[in-house]
Amino acid sequence: MDGKAMKFELDFDPDAALKQLRKDKDLKRVIAKVGDFKLALRPNHSPFEALAESIVYQQLNGKVAATIWGRFKGLFESEHLRPEDVFQASEERLRSAGLSAAKAAAMRDLAEKTQAGFIPGWAALKKLDDEEIIARMTDVRGIGRWTVEMLLIFRLGRPDIWPVDDMAVRAAYGDVFGLEKVNLKEMREHGEKWRPYRSVVAWYLWRWYKP
């Protein structure tokens, strides 16, 4: 598993996406205000390492999580985190980087499922459809649907992810459509009209969002 981080390209044509989405008058307004679509995919060595990083970052301030992630990777000699690194480390060592007991257990479960082939490498993962990837990864302890959706958008560049559980996307959606309270069922249904480019809509809503 050693080597450089893998770089990805978007799995769709942004110009085609914007041409379609601008037909919606509300989205046309959002796109005009936000500006150019500039989704930059994050390179990563392996799905295992990407998910391990997500586990560390859950429910933590960004700076705190970055510090713990740096400490955690620093526990091991290999440049990139591997399942065997986690297997060979005691719980005490894993937690010495700042992991909670629950996150240490999640790391071990992730390592086990990766080594068993349930979480494959990027090349194999790219051949799977969105829902199959979500089903596989949410079977790992501590990994929820939102975490996998972020991986699909920002690592694999998938075009049609609609993360209704994301608080910023939900808040921006409510603001754009003048809703005091967002009904998730209605938000999911409304998103159907933007297929197959809901990831692009989500990106624009993130940039529209003002806490």
HELIX and SHEET records of a PDB file:
HELIX    1   1 PRO A   14  LEU A   21  1                                   8    
HELIX    2   2 LYS A   25  VAL A   34  1                                  10    
HELIX    3   3 PRO A   47  TYR A   57  1                                  11    
HELIX    4   4 GLY A   62  GLY A   74  1                                  13    
HELIX    5   5 PRO A   83  GLN A   88  1                                   6    
HELIX    6   6 GLU A   91  SER A   96  1                                   6    
HELIX    7   7 ALA A  101  GLN A  115  1                                  15    
HELIX    8   8 TRP A  122  LEU A  125  1                                   4    
HELIX    9   9 ASP A  130  MET A  137  1                                   8    
HELIX   10  10 ARG A  145  PHE A  154  1                                  10    
HELIX   11  11 MET A  167  VAL A  176  1                                  10    
HELIX   12  12 LEU A  184  GLY A  191  1                                   8    
HELIX   13  13 GLU A  192  TRP A  194  5                                   3    
HELIX   14  14 ARG A  198  TRP A  208  1                                  11    
END                                                                             
